[in-house]
């Protein structure tokens, strides 16, 4: 009895090893990556559907908490991919953006495709990777990483001007700790400050996530009117006034 159980276990173990090796080879593709370094989930896509082109208007929703990228076709979910997003210190910019350019083989580390976003304070985009084991984690400097086979598929579905909505928690060291935000800072947190200043009637113009002279001047006016020390910096008092 024990011999039969052991034999059955051995066959199952051999089958599992063969399956994992085949899956690893599928994930590696033509990339020159050592097998002892690679991590490849058995399924890199969610809600997989037939490989066909979307039939209408395409939009993209990226959820940084779930680490997914969902393609919408005429407002309906078409396909969802697993992605890697920015680390806490270098967060993926939450907000609504547009794809501004597309390129193939954009550079080392960006995989086989690049789709740049019109984020005003830095260079961010959706791209492939030479680190497929990072998919599903917080691993980038703010960009959205995809498996190369997935990004190549997405590349064919979008054009410059395609809407990309990035949703999720706003990660930022100085936001989480309520440290002072001041002139020179950039990012989603600055966008929140600017929106708050606009809502309070102190700032006019475009929200761009860049803490420049106009934002500083608007903040100083708010501080003066509310009886706070005029520093031009977002401190604990201003966080409260702006509802942040």
C-alpha positions in Angstrom: 0.0 0.0 0.0 2.8 2.4 0.9 4.7 1.5 -2.2 1.7 2.4 -4.4 1.2 5.7 -2.6 4.8 6.6 -3.0 4.8 5.7 -6.7 1.7 7.8 -7.2 3.3 10.7 -5.4 6.4 10.4 -7.5 4.5 10.5 -10.8 2.6 13.6 -9.6 5.8 15.3 -8.6 7.4 14.6 -11.9 4.3 15.9 -13.7 4.4 19.1 -11.7 8.1 19.7 -12.4 7.6 19.1 -16.1 4.6 21.5 -16.2 6.6 24.2 -14.3 9.5 23.9 -16.7 7.2 24.2 -19.7 5.5 27.2 -18.2 8.9 28.8 -17.4 10.0 28.3 -21.0 6.8 30.0 -22.2 7.4 32.9 -19.9 11.0 33.3 -20.9 10.2 33.5 -24.6 13.2 34.8 -26.5 14.6 36.8 -23.5 18.0 35.8 -22.3 17.0 35.4 -18.6 18.4 32.8 -16.2 15.8 30.3 -15.1 17.0 30.4 -11.5 16.2 34.1 -11.4 12.9 34.2 -13.1 9.5 34.3 -11.4 6.6 33.7 -13.7 3.0 33.2 -12.4 1.1 30.5 -14.2 -1.3 33.0 -15.6 -0.2 36.6 -16.3 -3.6 37.8 -17.5 -6.9 38.0 -15.7 -10.3 37.5 -17.4 -8.5 36.2 -20.5 -10.6 36.5 -23.7 -9.9 35.6 -27.3 -7.0 37.5 -28.9 -9.0 40.0 -30.9 -8.9 43.7 -31.4 -11.3 45.9 -29.5 -14.1 47.0 -31.7 -14.6 50.6 -30.4 -13.2 53.3 -28.2 -10.4 52.0 -26.0 -9.6 53.4 -22.6 -7.3 52.1 -19.9 -7.8 51.8 -16.1 -4.7 51.0 -14.0 -5.4 50.1 -10.3 -2.2 50.5 -8.3 -3.6 48.7 -5.3 -4.6 45.6 -7.3 -1.7 46.0 -9.7 -3.9 45.5 -12.7 -4.3 47.2 -16.1 -7.8 46.9 -17.5 -8.6 47.7 -21.2 -12.1 49.0 -21.8 -13.8 48.6 -25.1 -16.7 51.1 -25.5 -16.9 51.3 -21.7 -17.0 47.6 -21.2 -14.1 45.5 -19.7 -12.3 43.8 -22.5 -9.2 42.4 -20.9 -7.2 42.8 -17.7 -3.4 42.3 -17.3 -1.3 42.0 -14.2 1.3 44.8 -13.9 4.1 46.1 -11.7 3.7 49.7 -10.3 5.9 52.2 -8.5 7.4 51.8 -5.1 6.2 54.0 -2.2 9.2 56.3 -2.6 8.6 56.5 -6.4 4.9 56.2 -6.8 2.9 55.7 -10.0 1.1 59.0 -10.6 -2.6 58.7 -9.7 -4.8 60.7 -12.1 -6.2 60.9 -15.6 -3.7 61.0 -18.4 -3.3 60.5 -22.1 -0.9 58.4 -24.1 1.3 60.9 -25.9 3.7 58.7 -27.8 4.4 55.1 -28.7 7.7 53.5 -29.5 9.3 50.1 -30.0 12.4 49.0 -28.1 12.6 52.4 -26.3 15.6 51.5 -24.3 17.3 49.0 -22.0 15.0 47.9 -19.1 11.8 49.0 -20.9 11.1 45.8 -22.7 9.8 45.7 -26.3 7.2 48.5 -26.2 6.8 52.0 -24.7 3.7 54.1 -24.3 4.5 57.4 -22.8 2.0 59.4 -20.7 1.5 63.1 -20.6 2.3 63.5 -16.9 3.7 67.0 -16.6 6.3 66.5 -13.9 8.3 63.6 -15.2 8.7 60.7 -17.7 6.2 58.0 -17.0 4.8 55.3 -19.2 3.5 51.8 -19.8 6.2 49.5 -21.0 7.6 46.0 -21.1 10.3 44.6 -18.8 13.5 42.6 -18.6 12.4 41.7 -15.0 9.3 39.6 -15.5 9.4 38.3 -11.9 8.5 41.8 -10.8 5.1 41.7 -12.3 2.4 41.9 -9.6 4.6 43.9 -7.2 5.7 47.5 -6.4 9.0 47.6 -8.2 9.3 50.5 -10.6 10.2 54.2 -10.4 6.6 55.1 -11.2 6.1 53.5 -14.6 3.7 50.6 -15.3 5.5 47.4 -16.2 3.9 44.6 -18.2 5.1 41.3 -19.5 6.5 41.8 -23.0 3.9 39.6 -24.7 1.2 41.6 -22.9 2.5 45.1 -23.7 3.0 44.1 -27.4 -0.7 43.2 -27.5 -1.8 46.4 -25.8 0.5 48.5 -28.1 -1.7 47.4 -31.0 -4.9 48.5 -29.3 -4.1 52.1 -28.3 -3.1 55.3 -30.1 -1.8 58.6 -28.9 -4.7 60.3 -27.2 -6.0 57.2 -25.5 -7.2 57.9 -22.0 -5.3 56.3 -19.1 -6.9 56.6 -15.7 -4.7 55.6 -12.8 -6.5 54.9 -9.5 -5.4 53.8 -6.1 -3.9 55.1 -2.9 -1.8 58.2 -3.2 1.7 57.1 -2.0 4.2 59.7 -1.0 6.6 59.9 2.0 5.8 63.5 2.7 2.1 63.0 2.2 1.8 59.9 4.5 3.9 61.6 7.2 2.2 65.1 6.7 5.7 66.6 6.2 5.9 70.1 4.7 5.3 70.3 1.0 6.8 73.4 -0.7 8.1 75.0 -3.9 10.1 72.5 -5.9 8.0 69.4 -5.0 6.2 67.5 -7.8 3.6 64.8 -8.0 0.1 63.7 -7.3 0.2 65.2 -3.8 0.9 68.7 -5.2 -2.0 68.2 -7.6 -4.2 67.6 -4.5 -2.9 70.8 -2.9 -3.5 72.7 -6.1 -7.1 71.4 -6.4 -7.7 72.4 -2.8 -6.4 75.9 -3.4 -8.6 76.2 -6.5 -11.6 75.0 -4.5 -10.9 77.7 -1.9 -10.6 80.4 -4.6 -6.9 81.1 -4.2 -5.4 79.5 -7.3 -6.4 79.9 -10.9 -5.0 78.0 -13.9 -4.1 74.5 -14.7 -3.5 71.7 -12.2 -0.1 70.4 -13.2 1.4 68.8 -10.1 4.3 71.2 -10.0 4.8 73.4 -6.9 5.9 76.6 -8.6 5.6 80.3 -7.9 1.9 80.5 -8.6 1.1 77.7 -6.2 3.4 79.2 -3.6 1.8 82.7 -3.9 -1.7 81.2 -3.6 -0.7 79.3 -0.5 0.7 82.4 1.1 -2.5 84.3 0.5 -4.5 81.5 2.1 -2.1 81.4 5.2 -2.4 85.2 5.6 -6.2 85.2 5.4 -6.5 82.3 7.9 -4.1 83.9 10.4 -1.4 81.2 9.9 2.3 81.9 9.7 3.0 82.8 6.1 5.6 80.3 5.0 4.5 79.2 1.5 4.7 75.6 2.8 1.9 73.1 3.3 2.0 72.2 6.9 -0.4 70.4 9.3 -2.8 73.4 9.5 -3.0 73.7 5.7 -3.6 69.9 5.3 -6.7 70.4 7.5 -7.9 73.5 5.7 -7.7 71.8 2.3 -9.3 68.7 3.6 -6.3 66.5 2.9 
